[in-house]
């Protein structure tokens, strides 16, 4: 067996596979594409068909949504196995099809330039209180880039950053923001570009250390997972204590603040008597187990009713796209399924805590030729909360 695949096989407990098929029967991709099977990919590796596993284009059909691992009784970490195999696959030329002409992957690789001085703080306005030094850093990630790339679908990614700062300011926190931070590298890692991911991780780690921050708050679940789990693994041999930074998703940070303070949301807020349904992002939910914090934030809005979808929390459906690759008819079918499920709740608004999920959903709903019957308003949870509190319009 290929040495790297053997390591992944052991590290992800793929050898525990019971061949029961629960992963495949619950896979959102398999539902729309019967030839795809997480179980068979692992089985091929088990019997020594390394070349077939490395060469198959099905590696890129996987959404790495972790539904399979969540259902697995043997604790096999399928998504991590797929990620490791992809790192070997790209060496042979087996790569996924980049969406948006590969511009996002190109920008991520460009950010590995050591002396780069990116202008990532152009969104700051005089009413936002931020610091150059302090204990808490707000990691802006790729949202300034998303604002430019997805302006046509009104993704409004910068509103998420402004709302985050405004709410942090409300609780007396003026977060550190820096022009020097780079993309977290999540998408490069999950599409097999391990070298470029390491470069980004090392550059970011140096920046965090130089700033002497203690807590890093992310607005993106993928950035959250990457900084909290992958950086310690690749930079400190798996020791989160050795990593030295506390990493929180913005919903965790604000939910903790609400425990000790009252978020002043007026009874007569813009969402009084509104109904919302909440979409659990894969990285925040199944990967990190963060289900309660976003719901606590929604519960803090007077007069708002949360109506859960049939598939919620660990059973949540994926938004259908992963790492800006393989945006296919299968992806769009999965997205349509999720949006229709949200609409069937009768809610006025679909709220999510992932900027990418919001982009994928809006990309679908803005195309009226594809799905004209979707009438839901789609909001990021932090923007939604800030509007409810009246700190942004």
GIRASUL-V897219 format. One line per field, one symbol per residue. phi: phi as a letter, one per 30 degrees, with the letter a starting at -180 (. if undefined). A space follows every 50 residues. Layout:
phi->???
This chain:
phi->.eedddddeddcidddecididdddcdddeecbdddaedddddeddcjde ddddddddecdddhdiddddcddcidcddddddddddddddcjdbddddh iidddddddddddecdbdcccdddbddccbbcbldcccddhceddeeddc ddchdhdddddddddddddeciccddbbdddcedjeddddcjcddddedd dddddddddddhdcbcccccedddddddcddedccbhjcddddicdcbde ddedddddecbcddcdecddceiccbbccddedddddciccdeddddddd cdiccccddecbhdcedddjbbhhbhdcddedddddeddddddddiddbc cbcbededddddedddddddbdddcddcbddddedddddidbd
